[in-house]
Amino acid sequence: MAMPTDKLPQGDDKRQAVRSMFDTIAPRYDMVNRIMTFRMDVGWRRQAVSSLRLDPSSTVVDLACGTGDFCVSLDEGGHEAIGVDLSLGMLRSARCSSPLLQGDLLALPLADNSVDAAVCGYALRNLVELRPFFGELARVVRPGGRIALLDVSEPDNPVVRFGHSIYFNKVVPFIGGLLSDKNAYAYLPRSVSYLPAPAEMTRWLTEAGMVDVERRQLTGGLSQLLSATVSS
Ligand SMILES: C[S@@+](CC[C@H](N)C(=O)[O-])C[C@H]1O[C@@H](n2cnc3c(N)ncnc32)[C@H](O)[C@@H]1O
């Protein structure tokens, strides 16, 4: 199913459209990502990993791992990474040596309390629902384990917000259309409207059984990092 260009899909239509979109853009995903973010995405993932405060040789699941960027850096840090993603195209384009599973974040193919921590990069707005995902995080991460979730954000500063809005809404779809798939990169800025308000996401994390819930803006609000500890 191609990503619709008019109204945003919901429910199972959204799940299928998202999977098909990532299957399509997978081969050029990394290259386009690095160009669009001027490689800032690398630093944002690094900050997410450091917020996990991992012990040596921890087992960490990279949820919606895509092409495995988090898996690579976890592996380099001496940790055991496992990737899960819905899109076979993205998994086939992955460049990591970690075990990768095809699966849905709303029904994770992992046992209860089976990992020390979880990361998730830029997938929250692609999910059909967030609360069941937060429930899955609390189920698979052991008590006392950490989670770090990254997604796009809106800068607080009005001048930066204006510049960012031009870049994100006009430049990104244009460059994405030239280098990869026009519909997919037109969907990217529109998909931000799926993302709930920060206060709602932090409340849902608390309701799912997380403590020390924090939200941080990265690089002036170009990205946001939600982190928390699964209650013991
Ligand atoms: C923007 S990419 C991010 C990939 C990677 N985490 C990164 O930081 O580059 C979003 C990823 O979420 C995956 N995804 C979307 N919905 C999903 C779901 N319900 N379950 C698992 N993965 C999903 C997509 O297939 C895609 O690989």
The ligand as an ORCA input file, in Angstrom:
! r2SCAN-3c Opt
* xyz 0 1
  C      12.185      6.689     10.882
  S      12.595      4.979     10.931
  C      13.768      4.937     12.245
  C      14.748      3.810     12.139
  C      15.848      3.821     13.205
  N      15.301      3.607     14.516
  C      16.645      5.095     13.175
  O      16.803      5.727     14.220
  O      17.144      5.455     12.091
  C      11.155      4.292     11.689
  C      11.189      2.778     11.756
  O      10.044      2.343     12.506
  C       9.629      1.101     11.961
  N       8.257      0.860     12.413
  C       7.176      1.618     12.166
  N       6.096      1.101     12.770
  C       6.516     -0.015     13.419
  C       5.860     -0.979     14.228
  N       4.570     -0.909     14.488
  N       6.593     -1.993     14.738
  C       7.934     -2.085     14.472
  N       8.599     -1.187     13.714
  C       7.899     -0.163     13.195
  C       9.768      1.325     10.466
  O       9.753      0.130      9.736
  C      11.094      2.079     10.401
  O      12.179      1.196     10.256
*
